[in-house]
Amino acid sequence: MQPKNYSKFWQVLPAAMLFLLITIFEQDKSWGWECTPEKINAQIEKFAASDAEQKAALDTVAKCGESAVSILEQVILDKNQQKLRIRLNAIFTLGKMGVTAQEAVPELLKIQSDRQNETQASRYSAILALAKIVAADDVNANQRNWAIEGLIQTLGDQDDLLIEAAAEALAKINDPAIPALKNALKNPDYGIQLGAALALGQIDGQVKLAVDSLISQLDSPNIEWQERSFDYLNNVFDLIKQNRIKPDIELPILTDYILATTTSLEAIQNQRIDLEQIKSQPEIDELESKLSDTLKLLENIKYSPRLLWELLAKHPAIWILGLYGLLFSGYGLLLWWRPLWLLAWNDWLKRYGEIAIPIKVLPISVPLRWVVLGGLFHYHPRVLDAWVAQQIDGSAREEFLNQETVKIREIYIPVKLELDQQQIDAASPEKLRHIFAKAQSRLLIWGEGGAGKTSLACQIAKWAMEADSSQRLCPHRMLPVLIQEDLKFEDKSDPLVFIEAIRGRVQDLSDRQDPISKELLEKLLRKQRILVIVDRFSEMSEATQKAICPERADFPVYALIVTSRAETTLSPVSKHTVKILRLGGSDLAQFMEKYLQEKALQKQNKEGKEEVKPNLLDNPKLFFDACGDLSDLLLKFKRQNRSSTALFAKLYMEVLIGFQTGEYENDMPKNIPELMLAYVNKINGQVMEGKLADRALHQDLKKIAWECLKENYRPTAAKIDVALAAIGGDDAADRLAYLENRLYLLKTSNPGKDKISFDLDPLAEYFAGLHLVDFYGSNEELWQEFLAKAKAMPSGTDAIQGLIMAVRDCCLIKQQEAQLPPFLIHELDSAILKLSN
């Protein structure tokens, strides 16, 4: 079957092709016609024939293309008036041929510019032909430029028909003619200026420029130019209203029309009185009405849905900007309503990494959270404030206050200070606020052991957490982090070990299961949302001190408080300083009175019932006797400038309260070493069950204290194994736990929980002094080694002053009993004097 079908197809195909060729031949009888000069000239002669024959001749010659151009050029050079019709049709044919006839441009330019010898019809036809030829995209640039230049010169002609034709021709040339037309607006010939404006007014996107030029000529002193400007303005908007306003108009062109129409309408309305000098009122009314109608029509199109969708389709950037606008608004609402959602959202986006943006010059990758603008709000101040508030109001406040160091300093009694060498009665948020108003806040609290440095630092931490802005250090809340122990180093050159220690403390304070991210921690530190308190800096190891280095450019802690016994701590960096002054005279009495009041209030709050004031406050004589006893206790040490510190006053009041309540049954202490022993006895007296003997506790504390100080004579942490070995006995671990967990005199420190230290440095120093007196006794060699090591300390000598003073105090009260060497007190006095200077 298939071979038979193919046979029929080949039989039919020749007949079909023949039919097609006959049809084409019938439609165009010129097809296959040979374009010889004789035949072209014969057809040209028919340019003057009847309309039908003339049209056929025009088409035939035009199809000959380049073969007919030179012949047509010869025809247009012939100015014989009897052949005018042939000449005009020859010019028309050249225009019809388009870019093929570009070689004829020079001759056509001559015709259109010859005002003396050419007729209006010839010049008009040449202008139209030029427009068709040079408007083609592939025309020679030189030919086009010559044509544009010639047409612009024709704009200055006196013949309105030719001016309008030249303007229309330039408008058809469009973009290539725009630069020359703009320059023509500055031509000294006002006719060319106006003609150029008329031409620009017919080019989409240039109407506003055109009408501005025409409006400026309405003020011309030349009435002719005024009238022509008005007429051209009218012509421009006639063309716009009649032919150029379409429903599918593009937005940039529409915008240009609207601006041009608005400007023209305002100009006509504002200059109406002056215009009435050159134009009749009906003419002005007609133009004003035309402009108003045009503006309404344009405005209606502007707000059409079709144009909006076209705008969005052609300009995806608008979609993107709109989307980003919605995102930005949404983030703004969340920032105000649920700022922590922004933190969670950005943390979720971080899982998806980065998006590559293809840029040919420099390809880059941008994190997804920045692509969707979330990164702008990730660590916004409101987000950080919300995070801090969540932690403080959650568990951080309670966890911080329950730290042993903070807990035993629950009662804070303000004392006199020197703030940046200016004495103030007491610290308060108002007096410290200027410190934390800076971009980087550093505060050094320094003074001798027991002065109350740590107590003040803990109180500042409480102010930092206050919900009431009037009680805070700065407008936002801060999460306090307390660093008291030496840092644990795997690599002593690692600068991040301090930051990791802070990160660990934040984790301990918060109720988060996952550790805080390093990025969030750094933002919190740099935005002063975390207040880092480094306590006992002068007693820390050299490696730890080097790791806490604010002068490093990459040090991220911007809210830092350091307590130290040395005034020179943090010397290389700018800082504020607080020196806690000693108590004396009336200050001592006021401190003791406030302490007793706070103690009574504390007991009342804990027991939930009214509590009478302690007997000391009910009996003024007894109270002032107690103040005098404390002053007498320190009197013998005034040669060394040993007025009472806040700690001595607190310990003495604790012992005195215990004496009044029966918790302490011995005589009141007569000196500081006895005060330390009495304080331990008073604390031990509060234990109800399983109480250990006071004397045994004293011996253990002496040995542990010396282990904490013997390395560098500063109160530091000792290894628990070493402490256990020092106190000895099968129950050593139980006794150590008793001191830590029952009496709260010791605390486990260090991130590894393998070291133990005293919570009160002066307590450690005095028990170490008592240990030396007991252990060294009359052995001059051991004392000489002790003194030699103290003198050889390479750095941080201010920090060892507390131990030297404590040893001296212990030697004074046990000089005879322990048979101490005669030179010892003098040598200790000399060492103290040297350290003081």
C-alpha positions in Angstrom: 0.0 0.0 0.0 2.8 2.5 0.9 4.6 2.4 -2.4 1.4 3.1 -4.3 0.7 6.2 -2.1 4.2 7.6 -2.7 3.7 7.2 -6.5 0.5 9.3 -6.4 2.3 12.0 -4.4 5.1 12.4 -7.0 2.5 12.5 -9.8 0.6 15.4 -8.2 3.7 17.5 -7.0 4.7 19.0 -10.5 1.2 20.2 -11.1 1.0 21.9 -7.7 4.4 23.7 -8.2 3.3 24.9 -11.7 0.0 26.3 -10.2 2.0 28.1 -7.5 4.4 29.7 -10.0 1.5 30.9 -12.2 -0.2 32.4 -9.2 3.0 34.3 -8.1 3.5 35.5 -11.7 0.0 36.8 -12.0 0.3 38.6 -8.6 3.5 40.4 -9.7 4.0 40.7 -13.4 7.3 42.5 -12.7 8.7 39.3 -11.3 11.6 38.1 -13.4 11.8 41.6 -15.1 15.3 42.6 -16.0 16.4 46.0 -14.5 18.4 47.4 -17.4 18.9 51.2 -17.7 16.7 51.3 -20.8 13.8 49.5 -19.1 14.3 51.6 -15.9 14.2 54.8 -17.9 11.1 53.5 -19.7 9.3 53.0 -16.4 10.4 56.4 -15.1 8.7 58.0 -18.1 5.5 56.5 -16.8 5.9 58.5 -13.5 3.8 61.2 -15.3 1.1 58.7 -16.5 -2.3 57.9 -15.0 -2.5 56.9 -11.3 -2.7 53.1 -11.9 0.1 53.0 -14.4 2.1 55.5 -12.4 1.8 53.4 -9.2 2.9 50.2 -11.1 5.9 52.1 -12.5 6.9 53.4 -9.1 6.8 49.9 -7.6 8.7 48.4 -10.5 11.6 50.9 -10.3 11.7 50.7 -6.5 12.2 46.9 -6.8 15.2 47.4 -9.0 17.1 48.7 -6.0 20.7 49.8 -6.4 20.4 49.5 -10.2 17.9 52.3 -10.2 19.5 54.7 -7.7 22.1 56.4 -10.0 19.4 56.8 -12.7 17.0 58.3 -10.3 19.7 60.7 -9.1 20.1 62.0 -12.6 16.4 62.4 -12.9 16.1 64.5 -9.7 18.9 66.8 -10.9 16.7 67.8 -13.9 14.8 70.9 -12.8 12.8 71.1 -16.1 9.4 72.3 -14.9 7.7 70.3 -17.6 9.0 67.1 -16.0 8.2 68.3 -12.4 5.8 65.4 -11.8 8.4 62.9 -12.9 11.0 64.5 -10.7 8.8 64.5 -7.6 7.9 60.9 -8.2 11.6 60.1 -8.6 12.3 61.7 -5.2 9.4 59.7 -3.8 10.8 56.5 -5.2 14.2 57.1 -3.6 12.4 57.5 -0.3 10.4 54.3 -0.9 13.6 52.4 -1.6 14.8 53.2 2.0 18.4 52.5 3.0 19.1 51.1 -0.5 19.0 54.7 -1.8 21.4 56.2 0.9 23.9 57.2 -1.8 21.3 59.8 -2.9 21.3 61.5 0.5 23.7 64.3 -0.6 21.5 65.2 -3.6 18.3 65.1 -1.6 19.9 67.4 1.0 20.8 69.9 -1.7 17.2 69.9 -2.9 15.6 70.3 0.6 18.0 73.1 1.6 17.9 75.1 -1.7 15.5 77.9 -0.8 16.3 80.0 -4.0 16.0 77.4 -6.8 13.7 74.7 -5.5 10.0 74.7 -5.2 8.2 74.0 -2.0 6.9 70.7 -3.4 10.5 69.5 -4.3 11.9 70.5 -0.9 9.0 68.9 0.9 9.4 65.6 -1.1 13.1 65.6 -0.4 12.5 66.0 3.3 10.1 63.1 3.3 12.5 60.9 1.3 15.4 61.7 3.6 13.3 60.7 6.6 12.6 57.3 5.1 16.1 56.6 4.0 18.1 57.6 7.2 15.6 56.3 9.7 16.7 52.7 8.8 18.9 51.0 11.4 21.6 49.9 8.9 22.1 53.3 7.2 25.6 54.6 7.0 26.3 56.8 10.1 27.8 59.6 8.0 24.9 59.7 5.7 22.5 59.8 8.7 24.5 62.6 10.4 24.6 64.7 7.3 20.8 64.3 6.9 20.2 65.2 10.5 22.3 68.3 10.3 20.6 69.4 7.0 17.1 68.8 8.4 18.0 70.8 11.6 19.0 73.8 9.4 15.7 73.5 7.6 14.0 74.0 11.0 15.0 77.7 10.7 13.2 78.1 7.4 10.4 80.6 7.0 8.0 78.0 5.4 5.8 76.5 8.1 5.1 73.4 5.9 8.8 72.7 5.5 9.5 73.3 9.2 6.8 70.9 10.2 8.0 68.4 7.6 11.6 68.6 8.8 10.5 68.3 12.5 8.4 65.2 11.6 11.4 63.8 9.6 13.7 64.2 12.6 11.1 62.6 14.9 11.0 59.6 12.6 14.8 59.3 12.7 14.2 59.2 16.5 17.0 58.3 18.9 20.0 59.1 16.5 18.6 62.6 16.1 18.0 63.4 19.8 21.5 64.6 20.7 21.7 67.0 17.8 18.1 68.2 18.6 19.1 68.9 22.2 22.1 70.9 21.0 19.8 72.7 18.6 17.8 74.0 21.6 20.8 76.1 22.4 21.2 77.4 18.8 21.3 81.2 18.6 18.7 81.0 15.8 15.4 81.1 17.6 13.7 79.5 14.6 16.0 76.4 14.9 15.4 76.4 18.7 11.6 76.3 18.2 11.8 73.7 15.4 14.0 71.5 17.4 11.5 71.7 20.3 8.7 70.8 17.8 10.7 67.8 16.7 11.5 66.6 20.2 7.8 67.0 21.1 7.1 64.2 18.6 9.6 61.8 20.1 8.5 59.6 23.0 10.3 60.4 26.2 11.4 63.9 25.1 8.1 65.8 25.3 8.8 67.3 28.7 12.1 68.7 27.4 10.4 70.1 24.3 7.6 71.9 26.2 10.0 73.4 28.6 11.8 74.9 25.7 8.6 76.2 24.1 7.3 77.6 27.4 10.5 79.5 27.9 10.0 81.2 24.5 6.5 82.4 25.6 8.3 85.2 27.5 10.4 86.1 24.4 10.4 89.9 23.6 9.9 88.8 19.9 6.1 88.5 19.3 6.7 86.2 16.3 8.6 83.7 18.5 5.9 84.0 21.2 3.2 83.2 18.6 5.2 80.4 17.1 5.9 78.9 20.5 2.2 78.9 21.3 1.3 77.3 18.0 4.0 74.6 18.3 2.8 73.8 21.8 -0.6 73.4 20.4 0.7 71.2 17.6 2.6 68.9 20.0 -0.5 68.2 22.1 -2.7 67.8 19.0 -0.4 65.0 18.0 -0.3 63.5 21.5 -4.0 63.6 22.0 -4.9 62.3 18.5 -2.3 59.7 17.7 0.0 58.9 20.6 -2.2 58.1 23.7 -2.9 54.4 23.6 -4.1 52.0 26.3 -0.8 50.0 25.9 1.4 53.0 26.3 4.6 52.3 28.3 5.0 53.8 31.7 8.2 55.9 31.1 6.5 57.5 28.1 3.3 58.0 30.0 5.2 59.7 32.8 6.9 62.0 30.4 3.5 63.0 28.8 2.0 63.7 32.3 4.9 65.9 33.3 4.8 67.7 30.0 1.1 68.2 30.1 1.1 69.4 33.8 3.9 71.8 33.1 2.2 73.2 30.0 -1.2 73.6 31.7 0.4 75.5 34.7 2.3 77.7 32.3 -0.8 78.6 30.2 -2.8 79.3 33.4 -0.1 81.4 35.0 0.8 83.4 31.8 -2.8 83.8 30.6 -2.8 87.6 30.8 0.4 88.0 28.8 -0.8 85.4 26.3 -3.9 87.5 25.6 -1.6 90.1 24.0 -0.7 87.7 21.2 -3.6 85.2 21.0 -7.3 85.5 21.2 -9.1 84.3 24.3 -10.9 81.4 22.5 -7.5 80.1 21.2 -6.1 80.2 24.7 -9.2 78.5 26.1 -9.0 75.8 23.4 -5.4 75.0 24.3 -6.1 75.0 28.1 -9.1 72.7 27.6 -7.0 70.4 25.4 -4.3 70.2 28.0 -6.9 69.5 30.8 -8.6 66.7 28.7 -5.2 65.2 27.8 -4.1 65.2 31.5 -7.3 63.5 32.6 -6.9 60.9 29.9 -3.3 60.3 30.9 -4.1 60.0 34.6 -6.8 57.4 33.9 -4.3 55.3 32.0 -1.7 55.7 34.7 -3.8 54.0 37.3 -5.1 51.2 35.1 -4.4 47.6 36.3 -2.9 46.8 33.0 -0.2 49.4 33.4 0.6 48.3 36.9 1.0 44.7 35.9 3.1 45.8 32.9 5.3 47.8 35.2 5.8 44.9 37.5 6.5 42.5 34.6 9.0 44.7 32.9 10.7 45.8 36.2 11.1 42.8 38.5 13.0 45.1 40.8 9.7 46.5 41.8 8.5 43.1 42.9 11.7 42.7 44.8 11.4 46.1 46.4 7.8 45.4 47.3 8.7 42.1 48.8 11.5 43.6 50.8 9.2 46.3 51.9 6.8 43.8 53.3 9.6 41.9 54.9 11.0 45.0 56.5 7.6 46.0 57.8 7.0 42.5 59.2 10.4 42.5 60.9 9.5 45.9 62.3 6.3 44.6 63.8 8.1 41.6 65.3 10.8 43.9 66.7 8.2 45.8 68.6 6.0 42.8 69.5 8.1 39.7 69.7 11.8 40.6 69.3 13.0 37.1 70.5 11.2 35.6 67.5 13.7 37.5 65.3 16.5 35.9 67.1 15.0 32.4 66.7 14.2 33.1 63.0 17.8 34.2 62.2 19.3 31.2 64.1 17.1 28.9 62.0 18.1 30.7 58.8 21.8 30.3 59.7 21.4 26.5 59.2 21.0 27.1 55.4 24.4 28.8 55.0 25.0 31.2 52.1 23.5 31.9 48.7 25.9 32.6 45.8 25.2 35.8 43.9 26.5 35.6 40.3 28.4 38.8 39.6 30.8 38.5 36.7 33.5 40.8 38.1 33.4 39.5 41.7 31.2 36.5 42.6 30.1 36.7 46.2 28.1 34.6 48.6 25.7 36.1 51.1 24.2 34.4 54.2 20.5 33.6 53.6 19.5 35.6 56.7 20.9 38.7 55.0 19.3 38.0 51.7 15.8 38.0 53.4 16.8 41.0 55.6 16.7 39.1 58.8 20.3 39.8 59.4 19.5 43.5 59.8 17.4 42.7 62.9 19.3 39.6 64.2 21.2 41.5 67.0 19.1 44.7 67.1 19.3 46.4 70.6 15.7 45.5 71.3 16.4 41.8 70.5 19.4 41.8 72.8 17.4 43.6 75.5 14.7 41.0 75.2 17.2 38.2 75.5 18.8 39.7 78.6 15.4 40.3 80.2 14.4 36.7 79.5 17.5 35.4 81.2 17.4 37.7 84.2 13.6 37.2 84.8 14.0 33.5 84.2 16.8 32.0 86.2 19.8 34.2 85.9 19.0 36.6 88.7 18.3 33.8 91.2 21.4 31.9 90.1 23.6 34.9 90.4 22.3 35.8 93.9 22.7 32.2 95.0 26.4 32.2 94.2 28.3 31.9 97.5 30.4 35.0 96.9 27.2 37.1 96.3 25.2 35.3 99.0 27.5 36.1 101.9 27.5 39.7 100.8 23.7 40.0 100.7 23.9 42.9 103.1 25.5 45.9 101.4 26.3 49.0 103.5 27.4 52.1 101.4 30.7 53.6 102.5 32.7 56.6 101.4 34.6 56.2 98.1 37.0 58.1 95.9 35.5 58.0 92.4 38.1 59.1 89.9 39.9 60.8 92.8 36.8 62.7 93.9 35.4 61.7 97.3 31.7 60.8 97.4 29.6 59.6 100.3 28.4 56.4 98.7 28.1 54.6 95.3 24.7 54.8 93.6 23.4 54.2 90.1 23.2 57.9 89.5 26.8 58.5 90.4 28.0 55.6 88.2 25.7 56.1 85.3 28.2 58.3 83.3 30.7 55.5 83.3 28.3 53.1 81.6 27.1 55.7 79.1 30.3 55.3 77.2 30.7 52.8 74.3 33.3 51.0 76.4 33.0 51.0 80.2 35.9 49.9 82.4 35.8 50.3 86.2 38.6 49.4 88.6 37.6 49.0 92.2 40.7 48.8 94.3 41.7 48.8 97.9 43.2 46.6 100.6 41.8 43.2 101.5 38.5 43.4 103.3 37.8 47.0 102.1 34.5 45.9 100.4 35.6 45.7 96.8 33.7 42.5 96.0 30.6 43.7 98.0 30.5 46.9 95.9 31.0 44.9 92.7 28.1 42.6 93.6 25.9 45.5 94.4 26.7 47.1 91.0 25.7 43.8 89.4 22.3 43.9 91.2 21.8 47.5 89.9 22.6 46.2 86.4 19.8 43.7 86.6 17.1 46.1 87.9 13.8 46.2 86.0 13.3 49.8 87.1 15.2 52.0 84.7 15.7 54.7 87.4 17.7 52.2 89.5 19.9 50.9 86.6 23.4 51.8 85.6 22.3 52.5 82.0 19.0 52.5 79.9 19.2 48.8 79.3 19.6 45.9 81.7 22.8 43.9 81.9 23.4 40.3 82.8 26.3 40.1 85.3 28.9 37.4 85.0 31.3 36.9 87.9 34.9 35.6 87.2 36.9 34.8 90.4 39.1 31.9 89.6 42.2 31.4 87.5 41.3 30.5 83.9 41.9 26.9 82.7 44.4 26.9 79.9 45.1 24.3 77.4 47.2 26.7 75.4 48.4 29.8 77.4 48.7 31.8 74.2 45.0 31.3 73.5 43.3 34.7 73.7 39.8 33.2 73.7 40.1 31.3 76.9 38.7 34.3 78.8 35.7 34.6 76.4 35.0 30.9 76.8 35.0 31.3 80.6 32.4 34.0 80.2 30.4 31.8 77.9 30.5 29.0 80.5 29.2 31.4 83.2 26.4 32.6 81.0 25.4 29.0 80.4 25.4 28.4 84.2 23.2 31.4 84.8 20.7 30.8 82.0 18.1 28.1 81.8 19.2 27.2 78.2 19.9 23.6 77.3 22.2 24.6 74.4 25.2 26.8 75.0 24.9 30.4 73.8 26.4 30.9 70.3 29.8 32.6 70.1 28.3 35.2 67.7 25.5 36.1 70.1 27.9 36.2 73.0 30.2 38.7 71.2 27.2 40.9 70.3 26.0 40.9 73.9 29.5 41.8 75.1 30.1 44.5 72.6 26.7 46.0 73.1 27.2 46.1 76.9 24.4 43.6 77.6 26.7 41.5 79.7 28.6 43.0 82.6 31.7 41.1 83.3 33.1 41.3 86.8 36.6 40.0 87.4 37.1 39.7 91.1 40.4 39.4 92.9 42.4 40.3 89.8 45.6 41.0 91.7 45.5 37.6 93.3 45.1 35.8 89.9 48.0 34.0 88.1 50.1 35.9 85.7 48.7 33.8 82.8 45.1 34.7 83.7 46.0 38.4 84.1 47.5 38.3 80.6 44.5 36.6 79.2 42.2 39.4 80.5 43.7 42.1 78.4 41.4 45.1 77.5 44.1 46.8 75.5 43.8 44.2 72.8 42.0 45.5 69.7 39.9 42.3 69.5 38.9 42.4 73.2 35.1 42.2 73.0 34.2 43.0 76.7 32.7 46.5 76.6 31.3 46.5 80.1 34.1 45.4 82.6 34.5 45.7 86.3 37.7 44.6 87.9 38.4 44.4 91.7 42.1 44.4 92.7 44.4 45.4 95.6 46.6 47.2 93.1 45.9 50.6 91.8 48.0 50.0 88.7 45.7 47.2 87.5 44.6 47.9 83.8 47.0 50.8 83.7 47.6 50.7 79.9 43.9 51.4 79.1 41.5 54.2 79.9 39.3 53.4 82.9 37.4 54.9 85.8 38.6 54.0 89.3 36.9 53.6 92.7 39.0 53.5 95.8 37.1 52.3 98.9 38.1 54.4 101.9 38.6 53.0 105.4 36.2 53.5 108.2 37.0 55.7 111.1 35.3 57.8 113.8 31.6 58.6 113.1 31.8 56.6 109.8 32.5 53.4 111.8 29.5 54.0 114.1 27.2 54.8 111.1 28.4 51.7 109.3 27.8 49.5 112.3 24.4 50.9 113.0 23.2 50.4 109.4 24.6 46.9 109.4 22.6 46.0 112.5 19.5 47.5 111.0 19.9 45.5 107.7 20.7 42.4 109.7 17.4 42.7 111.6 15.5 43.4 108.4 17.1 40.4 106.8 16.1 38.1 109.7 12.5 39.6 109.6 12.1 38.9 105.9 13.4 35.3 106.2 11.3 34.4 109.2 8.2 36.3 108.0 7.4 38.0 111.3 8.1 41.2 113.2 11.6 41.1 114.7 12.7 43.5 117.5 15.9 45.3 116.8 19.1 43.8 118.3 19.8 44.9 121.9 22.8 46.9 120.7 20.5 49.4 118.9 18.1 49.5 121.9 20.9 50.4 124.2 22.9 53.4 122.9 25.6 53.0 125.6 26.1 49.4 124.7 26.3 50.2 121.0 28.9 53.0 121.3 30.9 50.8 123.7 31.0 48.2 120.9 32.2 50.9 118.4 34.9 51.9 120.9 36.0 48.3 121.4 36.5 47.9 117.7 38.4 51.2 117.5 40.6 50.0 120.4 41.1 46.7 118.7 42.7 48.5 115.7 44.4 51.2 117.7 47.7 49.5 118.1 48.0 49.1 114.3 47.5 52.8 113.3 51.2 53.1 112.8 50.6 51.1 109.6 47.5 53.2 108.7 45.3 50.3 109.7 41.9 51.9 110.2 38.9 49.6 110.1 37.9 48.2 106.8 34.3 47.2 106.1 35.1 43.5 106.5 36.6 43.9 109.9 33.6 45.9 111.0 31.2 43.2 109.6 33.1 40.4 111.3 33.3 42.2 114.6 29.5 42.9 114.4 28.8 39.2 113.6 30.8 38.1 116.6 29.2 40.7 118.8 25.7 39.6 117.7 26.7 36.0 118.4 27.9 37.1 121.8 24.6 38.8 122.5 22.5 35.8 121.3 24.7 33.2 123.0 26.0 31.7 119.7 29.5 32.9 120.8 30.4 32.1 124.4 34.0 33.3 124.6 35.4 36.7 125.4 35.2 39.4 122.7 38.3 39.6 120.6 41.0 42.1 121.4 42.9 42.1 118.1 42.4 41.1 114.5 43.8 37.6 114.6 41.5 36.9 117.6 38.6 38.5 115.6 39.2 36.0 112.7 39.2 33.1 115.2 36.1 34.4 116.9 34.3 34.8 113.6 34.9 31.2 112.8 33.8 30.2 116.3 30.6 32.2 115.9 29.8 30.6 112.5 30.5 27.2 113.9 28.3 27.9 116.9 25.3 28.2 114.6 25.6 24.5 113.5 22.9 22.5 115.3 24.0 18.9 114.6 27.3 17.3 113.8 29.3 20.3 114.9 33.1 19.9 114.9 35.4 21.4 117.6 36.5 25.0 117.2 40.2 24.2 117.8 40.2 21.4 115.2 38.6 23.8 112.7 41.3 26.4 113.4 44.1 23.9 112.7 42.5 22.8 109.4 41.9 26.4 108.3 45.5 27.4 109.1 46.9 24.6 107.0 44.6 25.1 104.1 45.1 28.9 104.2 48.9 28.5 103.9 48.4 26.1 100.9 46.4 28.8 99.2 49.0 31.5 99.8 52.5 29.9 99.9 53.1 29.9 96.2 52.9 33.6 95.6 51.8 35.1 98.9 48.4 36.0 97.4 45.1 34.4 98.2 44.6 31.9 95.4 43.0 28.4 95.1 44.8 25.3 96.2 44.3 21.9 94.8 41.8 19.8 96.8 44.2 16.9 96.9 46.9 19.1 98.3 44.5 20.6 100.9 43.4 17.1 102.0 47.0 16.0 102.4 47.8 19.1 104.4 45.1 18.6 107.0 45.5 14.8 107.0 43.4 12.1 108.7 41.0 9.5 107.5 38.1 12.0 107.8 39.9 14.8 105.9 37.4 14.9 103.1 34.5 15.2 105.6 36.2 18.0 107.4 36.9 19.8 104.2 33.3 19.4 103.2 32.2 20.7 106.6 34.2 23.9 106.1 32.7 24.3 102.6 29.1 23.2 102.9 28.3 23.8 106.5 30.3 26.9 107.4 30.6 28.3 103.9 34.2 29.5 104.6 35.6 27.7 101.6 34.4 27.3 98.1 35.3 25.0 95.2 36.7 27.0 92.3 38.3 26.5 88.9 36.3 25.1 85.9 37.6 21.7 86.7 36.2 21.8 90.3 39.5 20.5 91.6 40.6 23.5 93.6 39.4 25.1 96.8 39.8 28.7 98.1 38.7 31.0 100.9 35.7 33.2 100.2 37.1 36.0 102.3 40.7 36.8 101.4 41.6 38.5 104.8 40.4 35.3 106.5 42.9 33.3 104.4 45.7 35.7 105.1 45.2 35.8 108.9 44.9 32.0 109.2 48.0 31.6 107.0 49.8 34.1 109.4 48.7 32.1 112.4 50.0 28.9 110.7 53.4 30.5 110.1 53.7 31.6 113.7 52.8 28.1 114.9 55.0 26.3 112.3 58.1 28.6 112.1 58.1 29.6 115.7 61.7 30.6 116.7 63.3 29.2 113.5 65.2 32.2 112.1 66.2 30.4 108.9 62.5 29.7 107.9 61.6 33.3 108.7 64.5 34.6 106.7 63.4 32.4 103.7 59.9 33.8 104.1 61.1 37.4 104.1 63.5 36.8 101.2 60.8 35.4 99.0 58.5 38.4 99.8 61.2 40.8 98.8 61.9 38.8 95.6 58.4 38.9 94.3 58.7 40.1 90.7 55.3 41.7 90.3 52.0 42.2 92.0 53.7 43.2 95.3 50.7 45.3 96.3 48.7 42.1 96.4 51.0 40.5 99.0 50.8 43.4 101.4 47.7 41.8 103.0 49.6 38.6 104.0 52.6 40.6 105.3 50.3 42.7 107.5 48.4 39.6 108.7 51.7 37.9 109.6 52.9 41.0 111.5 49.5 41.2 113.4 49.8 37.5 114.4 53.5 38.0 115.4 52.5 40.9 117.7 50.1 38.9 119.8 52.2 35.7 119.9 55.7 37.1 120.1 56.4 35.9 123.6 54.4 32.7 123.4 56.0 31.5 120.2 59.5 32.8 121.0 59.7 34.6 117.7 63.1 36.0 116.5 63.8 39.5 117.8 64.4 40.9 114.3 61.1 39.6 112.8 58.7 42.5 113.8 61.2 45.1 112.6 61.7 43.3 109.2 58.0 42.9 108.7 57.4 46.7 109.5 60.1 47.5 106.9 58.4 45.3 104.3 55.0 46.9 105.0 56.5 50.4 104.7 58.2 49.5 101.4 55.0 48.0 100.0 53.0 51.1 101.2 55.3 53.4 99.3 
